[in-house]
Amino acid sequence: MSEQPGHNSQGQLKSLVERINRLMDDRDEISSDIRDIFAEAKSEGYDIPALRAIIRAQRENAEKRRNREAMIDLYRGELGID
C-alpha cells in the first residue's frame, strides 16, 4: 500500500478494521440480547408494538416527543379518531 495524502500506515488501517469488526460483533450480540428480552416480554403476554413505542418515546428528546404527540392528536382530531 503506497502512502497517499490523507492516508496513514497499513498498521493503522488494520487497527481501524479490527476495531470496527469488534464493535459490529458486540452490536450483533446486543441485538440478540434485545430480541431475547422482547421474546420474554411476549411470552409474558405484553404487547410488543406498544412496548417498542414506549421505549422509543423514552429514548426520544422530550420536546420532539411532545411535538410528535401534538401532531398525532391534531391528525386524530381532523380524522375524527378518538
Beta strands, then each sheet from edge to edge (+ up, - down):
end
